[in-house]
Amino acid sequence: MKKDFFTYQAQTTPHPLALEISHAEGSYIYTTDDKSYLDFIAGVSACSLGHRHPKVIDAIKEQLDRYLHVMVYGEFIQETPVQLAKLLAANLPYPLEKTYLTNSGTEAIEGALKLAKRVTGRSELIAAKNAYHGNTMGSMSVMGFEERKQAFRPLLPDVSSISFNNYDDINRITERTAGVILETIQGGAGFIVPHHEYLKKVKQRCEAVGALLILDEIQPGFGRTGKLFGFEHYGIIPDILVMGKGMGGGLPIGAFTASNEHMSTLQDRPKLGHITTFGGNPVIAAAALATLKEITESDLMSATLEKEKLFRSLLKHPLIKEIRGIGLMLAILTPTAEIANQVILKCKDEGLLLFWLLFKPAAIRVTPPLTISNEEIEIGCKQILRVMDLIYSETESL
Ligand SMILES: Cc1ncc(COP(=O)(O)O)c(C=O)c1O
């Protein structure tokens, strides 16, 4: 299959990890050559309940036996997307009550940007340096990493950037601004957590000038930081909340949520203000509903913070400069990109999956399923330390 993979499936890097997957269960992925891998990536924060969580599988099967796609988004009343949107509203603070379901995170970002423009009648979008919001044209326009977007210009006009956590830059949000889009915790940049008052100040400034605050929770959302959404740590409510990844329990989904009043602008002048064929797909909504129920009804979220403590207590090594992030969204900062690279590749050879962060090459992503056990955390951390010992002794002897 490897040859066909490289021949027929379009690649985005010259060196994909290229594990040939046989099956996956819980915190483990198994390959066709009979190896098992402890998964500290979770499909890049997507498999929040691990692989093939029984409640997710049951919900999918139940929906498969009823109907698959029957109509484009929002025309027919279908039980699972309605229940999903309703349960989200029940778990979100007012006025975040109306949800638009999409096929992916980046598509939800597109919808959120359009909504901010539509509600305010303005065009300027403000985004953060080193931000990542997805790879379609609108999302890429608000990406804060020129090297990755230069080749695709011209992108959206009227986009300006501010530095995340910089209080002076907040004044650049003005009466011209339609929306300010921020990741609650910057992912690709290296899991940068907002200073305690930062998001509050941004929100206050947005309110003062009539701009909307869009928070991208595609990565921290769905329990990964110990709260259902990361913004709950910071005492603010965004105008538009964007989610995805871990929402789907392993199936592709995204969504943006706003007030009833704001969301209603997509119905009128012009009507069909944002449309999609497959958004709100009933099978995927069934998986997302089961995932949301499991996260909110179990002790997974509080356990996430205990698991973070365990990671932090175990991961001590001269090659670890810092551990950034919250909950199970952790980044190990090593001295160099080369060391991070070696740790990731050597751990893979030893049966532990780690991954890179988009714009921070010296960092190692640790985003296991929320369902990971303490024992699995201990096994994985021991592996990381063993590999680091080896690299450390090699670099010492140079
Ligand atoms: C913070 C953030 N925003 C948006 C996206 C884009 O989501 P998707 O890949 O589902 O389009 C991602 C994906 O990595 C992300 O981490």
PDBQT file of the ligand as one rigid body, heavy atoms in Angstrom, charges set to zero:
ROOT
HETATM    1  C1  LIG A 401      -6.818  26.365  15.979  1.00  0.00    +0.000 C 
HETATM    2  C2  LIG A 401      -7.241  25.736  14.692  1.00  0.00    +0.000 A 
HETATM    3  N1  LIG A 401      -8.098  26.388  13.901  1.00  0.00    +0.000 NA
HETATM    4  C3  LIG A 401      -8.536  25.852  12.743  1.00  0.00    +0.000 A 
HETATM    5  C4  LIG A 401      -8.087  24.614  12.313  1.00  0.00    +0.000 A 
HETATM    6  C5  LIG A 401      -8.579  24.053  11.019  1.00  0.00    +0.000 C 
HETATM    7  O1  LIG A 401      -9.416  22.959  11.231  1.00  0.00    +0.000 OA
HETATM    8  P1  LIG A 401      -9.606  21.877  10.058  1.00  0.00    +0.000 P 
HETATM    9  O2  LIG A 401      -8.277  21.240   9.835  1.00  0.00    +0.000 OA
HETATM   10  O3  LIG A 401     -10.661  20.946  10.581  1.00  0.00    +0.000 OA
HETATM   11  O4  LIG A 401     -10.070  22.629   8.870  1.00  0.00    +0.000 OA
HETATM   12  C6  LIG A 401      -7.170  23.916  13.107  1.00  0.00    +0.000 A 
HETATM   13  C7  LIG A 401      -6.625  22.628  12.654  1.00  0.00    +0.000 C 
HETATM   14  O5  LIG A 401      -5.527  22.241  12.968  1.00  0.00    +0.000 OA
HETATM   15  C8  LIG A 401      -6.740  24.484  14.323  1.00  0.00    +0.000 A 
HETATM   16  O6  LIG A 401      -5.874  23.853  15.117  1.00  0.00    +0.000 OA
ENDROOT
TORSDOF 0
